[in-house]
């Protein structure tokens, strides 16, 4: 059983930055790819970042590419999402999720088996 707990969300002005954290419990954290997902109201739900099990590869959709950076520290069982140049359209609840796989690009919710409770990110104009 794996538990994920997100933190770091909040209110920020457009152009600002936030750093989200996802703390995971479980003995097999380092074996799986991880992702950050946002079901933004009025927008297409999407994974905004994916990282392979050892952090060797990362993936981003065009909507956040160049602005968001995902990283992980397996020794601390923690995944991070650094968000720069935030826009109002980035407003959403951000969820940390564990992939069913160790590598590759997986953009569907069904390809993830554990989810955190989410952390709210609100970007004001």
Secondary structure, DSSP 8 states (H G I E B T S, - for coil): --EEEEE--EEEETT--EEEEEEEESTTGGGS-EEEEE--TTS--EEEEEE-TTSS-EE--TTTTTTEEEEEEGGGTEEEEEE-S--GGG-EEEEEEEESSSSS---SGGGEEEE---EEEEEE-
